[in-house]
Amino acid sequence: MEKKTLSRDGTPIAYERTGQGPTVILVSGAMSTGGTVAPLAVPLSERYEVLVYDRRGRGASGDTPPYAVAREVEDLAALIEEAGGEASLCGISSGGALVLEAAASGLPVRRVAVYETPYADFLEGGERQNAEYTEHLTAALAEGRRGDAVELFLRLTGMGEEMIQGARNSPMWPGMESVAPTLAHDNAVMAGGLVPRDRLASVTVPVLAVAGGASPEWMREGTRAVAEAAPNGSYRVLEGQTHMVDPSALAPVLAEFFSTT
């Protein structure tokens, strides 16, 4: 990330800008940095000015305690100001919850797209699972057990124990532990893990909710519920795609949506 801007509380937020045209800001999910969504910026930059950034506490960005979701909304406000005062937003996974909250907070946003924000309304036992995750994650981070916090998150995503132990012994593990405290950030953004229907009712700009056709049914139905809760929401399925969406499949859909007047 070559550029930095200061958020309202003085936290430096690192970002990169590519392309020309109307601005689109890409927002990553849990355990991710701006580099994670950078591959999606490449095709979009043929038609748009695309900003990718490290969310606070990750990569080259700072982190000023205490954390609050409102601070991350202010981070986006600072980036939008850098981009000229208006932007469209795209959030991947839990990053989708953040961009929806930013729109509901009244930021100058033209359009909002989300890809599979993992709301668990249609997952059996999902609400209980999220409550238990919150309890155990809070304890692990309070006790400095960053590795255990990462394990909790990987189990929440459905990763098997053998794969988790393999990850623990891999070269990428120290990097995962380094951003483990930000798992609490994403957990706060998800606000209990259920579709925030009342909050979404106040989002008046167009909202596109996209899911992968090869993703679990509960993920697709949760994504559909986002579109239904937003006054100007629409729902789209990308056949053959999973939660790890191929940028070449998602980019054309986003480009079309963001170009609509």
MIGUSE-536601 format. One record per residue (C-alpha): chain; residue number from 1; x, y, z. Coordinates in steps of 0.2 Angstrom, whole numbers. Last residue first. Example, Ala and Ser with C-alpha at 12.3 -4.5 7.8 and 13.67 -1.06 7.14 Angstrom:
BEGIN
cadena, num, xx, yy, zz
A, 2, 68, -5, 36
A, 1, 62, -22, 39
This chain:
BEGIN
cadena, num, xx, yy, zz
A, 261, -137, 26, -68
A, 260, -130, 9, -70
A, 259, -111, 8, -71
A, 258, -109, 1, -54
A, 257, -120, -14, -58
A, 256, -112, -18, -74
A, 255, -94, -17, -67
A, 254, -99, -28, -52
A, 253, -106, -42, -63
A, 252, -91, -41, -75
A, 251, -79, -42, -59
A, 250, -87, -57, -51
A, 249, -83, -71, -63
A, 248, -65, -65, -67
A, 247, -62, -62, -48
A, 246, -65, -80, -45
A, 245, -75, -82, -29
A, 244, -68, -91, -13
A, 243, -86, -92, -6
A, 242, -90, -103, -20
A, 241, -94, -101, -38
A, 240, -101, -113, -51
A, 239, -116, -102, -55
A, 238, -114, -84, -50
A, 237, -131, -80, -41
A, 236, -138, -62, -41
A, 235, -150, -53, -29
A, 234, -156, -35, -30
A, 233, -160, -22, -17
A, 232, -168, -5, -18
A, 231, -177, -5, -2
A, 230, -164, -17, 6
A, 229, -171, -31, 16
A, 228, -174, -42, 1
A, 227, -157, -40, -5
A, 226, -150, -45, 12
A, 225, -161, -60, 13
A, 224, -155, -66, -4
A, 223, -137, -66, 4
A, 222, -144, -76, 19
A, 221, -152, -88, 7
A, 220, -136, -91, -3
A, 219, -126, -94, 12
A, 218, -139, -106, 20
A, 217, -139, -115, 3
A, 216, -120, -119, 4
A, 215, -110, -111, -10
A, 214, -109, -119, -27
A, 213, -121, -106, -35
A, 212, -110, -92, -27
A, 211, -119, -77, -20
A, 210, -121, -59, -24
A, 209, -131, -45, -15
A, 208, -133, -29, -26
A, 207, -139, -14, -16
A, 206, -145, 2, -24
A, 205, -145, 17, -12
A, 204, -159, 19, 1
A, 203, -151, 10, 15
A, 202, -163, 13, 30
A, 201, -171, -4, 28
A, 200, -154, -12, 30
A, 199, -153, -6, 48
A, 198, -170, -14, 52
A, 197, -165, -30, 43
A, 196, -149, -33, 51
A, 195, -146, -50, 44
A, 194, -140, -61, 58
A, 193, -122, -64, 63
A, 192, -122, -56, 80
A, 191, -116, -39, 75
A, 190, -106, -44, 60
A, 189, -96, -28, 62
A, 188, -92, -33, 80
A, 187, -86, -50, 74
A, 186, -76, -42, 60
A, 185, -67, -31, 73
A, 184, -65, -46, 85
A, 183, -56, -55, 71
A, 182, -45, -40, 70
A, 181, -35, -47, 85
A, 180, -30, -62, 75
A, 179, -20, -51, 62
A, 178, -3, -56, 68
A, 177, -9, -74, 71
A, 176, -12, -76, 52
A, 175, 5, -69, 48
A, 174, 13, -81, 60
A, 173, 3, -96, 52
A, 172, 8, -93, 34
A, 171, 23, -103, 35
A, 170, 13, -119, 38
A, 169, 12, -129, 54
A, 168, -4, -121, 61
A, 167, -11, -122, 43
A, 166, -9, -141, 44
A, 165, -17, -142, 61
A, 164, -32, -132, 54
A, 163, -33, -144, 39
A, 162, -33, -159, 50
A, 161, -46, -151, 61
A, 160, -58, -148, 47
A, 159, -62, -130, 40
A, 158, -81, -125, 42
A, 157, -79, -106, 42
A, 156, -82, -106, 61
A, 155, -68, -119, 63
A, 154, -56, -107, 54
A, 153, -62, -93, 66
A, 152, -59, -103, 82
A, 151, -42, -109, 75
A, 150, -37, -91, 73
A, 149, -42, -86, 91
A, 148, -32, -101, 97
A, 147, -17, -95, 88
A, 146, -19, -78, 96
A, 145, -20, -84, 114
A, 144, -16, -67, 122
A, 143, -28, -70, 136
A, 142, -40, -57, 131
A, 141, -39, -63, 113
A, 140, -44, -81, 118
A, 139, -58, -75, 130
A, 138, -66, -64, 117
A, 137, -65, -78, 104
A, 136, -73, -90, 115
A, 135, -88, -79, 119
A, 134, -90, -73, 101
A, 133, -89, -90, 94
A, 132, -102, -97, 106
A, 131, -114, -83, 101
A, 130, -111, -86, 83
A, 129, -115, -105, 85
A, 128, -131, -101, 94
A, 127, -137, -90, 80
A, 126, -132, -102, 67
A, 125, -140, -117, 75
A, 124, -146, -123, 58
A, 123, -140, -110, 45
A, 122, -153, -100, 37
A, 121, -151, -84, 48
A, 120, -132, -86, 48
A, 119, -126, -70, 39
A, 118, -110, -74, 30
A, 117, -109, -59, 19
A, 116, -108, -68, 3
A, 115, -103, -55, -10
A, 114, -109, -37, -6
A, 113, -112, -23, -18
A, 112, -116, -5, -13
A, 111, -121, 10, -25
A, 110, -118, 29, -24
A, 109, -111, 31, -7
A, 108, -109, 48, 2
A, 107, -109, 41, 19
A, 106, -126, 40, 28
A, 105, -123, 28, 42
A, 104, -134, 15, 32
A, 103, -122, 16, 18
A, 102, -107, 13, 30
A, 101, -116, -1, 39
A, 100, -119, -10, 22
A, 99, -101, -7, 18
A, 98, -96, -15, 35
A, 97, -107, -30, 33
A, 96, -100, -33, 16
A, 95, -83, -34, 23
A, 94, -89, -49, 32
A, 93, -88, -59, 15
A, 92, -82, -47, 2
A, 91, -88, -29, 2
A, 90, -90, -18, -13
A, 89, -93, 1, -11
A, 88, -97, 15, -24
A, 87, -89, 32, -21
A, 86, -92, 50, -18
A, 85, -82, 64, -10
A, 84, -67, 65, -22
A, 83, -57, 49, -19
A, 82, -48, 56, -4
A, 81, -65, 60, 4
A, 80, -71, 42, 0
A, 79, -55, 36, 9
A, 78, -59, 47, 24
A, 77, -77, 41, 25
A, 76, -71, 23, 24
A, 75, -60, 25, 39
A, 74, -75, 34, 48
A, 73, -85, 18, 45
A, 72, -71, 8, 53
A, 71, -71, 20, 68
A, 70, -90, 17, 69
A, 69, -87, -1, 71
A, 68, -79, 3, 87
A, 67, -61, -2, 93
A, 66, -53, 6, 108
A, 65, -40, 8, 103
A, 64, -31, 15, 88
A, 63, -25, 4, 74
A, 62, -13, 8, 60
A, 61, -13, 3, 42
A, 60, 2, -5, 33
A, 59, -5, -23, 34
A, 58, -20, -25, 47
A, 57, -26, -16, 62
A, 56, -37, -4, 53
A, 55, -42, -11, 36
A, 54, -29, -12, 23
A, 53, -35, -3, 8
A, 52, -40, -6, -10
A, 51, -46, 9, -21
A, 50, -52, 7, -39
A, 49, -54, 21, -51
A, 48, -66, 13, -63
A, 47, -68, 6, -81
A, 46, -52, -5, -84
A, 45, -49, -4, -65
A, 44, -62, -17, -63
A, 43, -52, -30, -71
A, 42, -37, -27, -59
A, 41, -47, -22, -43
A, 40, -53, -40, -41
A, 39, -35, -46, -39
A, 38, -32, -33, -26
A, 37, -45, -41, -14
A, 36, -33, -50, -4
A, 35, -19, -37, -5
A, 34, -31, -25, 4
A, 33, -29, -36, 19
A, 32, -39, -52, 25
A, 31, -41, -62, 41
A, 30, -59, -57, 41
A, 29, -67, -48, 25
A, 28, -60, -36, 12
A, 27, -67, -20, 7
A, 26, -66, -14, -11
A, 25, -69, 5, -15
A, 24, -76, 10, -32
A, 23, -73, 27, -39
A, 22, -80, 33, -55
A, 21, -67, 33, -69
A, 20, -48, 30, -70
A, 19, -38, 15, -65
A, 18, -28, 11, -49
A, 17, -27, 17, -31
A, 16, -18, 10, -16
A, 15, -22, 11, 2
A, 14, -15, 13, 19
A, 13, -26, 20, 34
A, 12, -17, 30, 47
A, 11, -27, 32, 63
A, 10, -29, 50, 68
A, 9, -47, 48, 76
A, 8, -55, 55, 60
A, 7, -45, 43, 48
A, 6, -29, 49, 41
A, 5, -24, 45, 23
A, 4, -10, 34, 17
A, 3, -3, 29, 0
A, 2, 9, 16, -6
A, 1, 0, 0, 0
